[in-house]
Amino acid sequence: MPMPQVSDIAVYQKLSEIADELDELARQGASLVGEAALITAGRTVRGMANAVYKRIMSDQDQDLDS
């Protein structure tokens, strides 16, 4: 059974939401190790969201050039 397709915008939004949640957990006072892990994970996920966003914008620019 094929999985339903998810839009790039939905992926970007979910990744951004997850990154925000990780940042909030880090602010809530985890241990030093936990805080470092949450900050690193948040940065990584935010980087993935940024890459998806850039791809979306690149695709839109190409559509405008066509």
C-alpha positions as CSV (number, residue, x, y, z in Angstrom):
1,M,0.0,0.0,0.0
2,P,1.6,3.3,-1.0
3,M,2.1,6.0,1.6
4,P,0.4,9.3,1.2
5,Q,2.7,12.0,-0.2
6,V,3.8,14.7,2.1
7,S,4.5,18.2,0.7
8,D,7.9,19.8,1.1
9,I,6.2,22.7,3.0
10,A,4.7,20.2,5.5
11,V,8.2,18.7,6.0
12,Y,9.7,22.1,6.5
13,Q,7.0,23.1,9.0
14,K,7.3,19.8,11.0
15,L,11.1,20.0,11.2
16,S,10.9,23.6,12.3
17,E,8.3,22.6,15.0
18,I,10.5,19.8,16.2
19,A,13.5,22.1,16.4
20,D,11.5,24.6,18.4
21,E,10.4,21.8,20.8
22,L,14.0,20.7,21.3
23,D,15.1,24.3,22.0
24,E,12.4,24.7,24.5
25,L,13.4,21.4,26.3
26,A,17.0,22.7,26.4
27,R,15.8,26.0,28.1
28,Q,13.8,24.0,30.7
29,G,17.0,23.1,32.5
30,A,18.2,19.7,31.4
31,S,21.5,18.4,32.8
32,L,24.6,19.7,31.1
33,V,24.8,16.6,28.9
34,G,21.1,16.6,28.2
35,E,21.2,20.3,27.3
36,A,24.2,19.8,25.0
37,A,22.4,16.9,23.3
38,L,19.1,18.9,22.9
39,I,20.9,22.0,21.5
40,T,22.9,19.9,19.1
41,A,19.8,18.0,18.0
42,G,17.9,21.3,17.6
43,R,20.6,22.8,15.4
44,T,20.7,19.6,13.3
45,V,17.0,19.5,12.7
46,R,16.8,23.3,12.1
47,G,19.6,22.8,9.5
48,M,17.5,20.1,7.8
49,A,14.5,22.4,7.8
50,N,16.6,25.2,6.3
51,A,17.8,22.9,3.5
52,V,14.2,21.9,2.7
53,Y,13.2,25.6,2.7
54,K,16.1,26.5,0.3
55,R,15.0,23.7,-2.0
56,I,11.4,24.9,-2.0
57,M,12.6,28.5,-2.9
58,S,14.9,27.1,-5.5
59,D,12.1,25.2,-7.1
60,Q,9.9,28.3,-7.1
61,D,12.6,30.4,-8.7
62,Q,13.0,27.8,-11.5
63,D,9.2,27.8,-12.1
64,L,9.3,31.6,-12.5
65,D,12.2,31.3,-15.0
66,S,10.2,28.9,-17.1
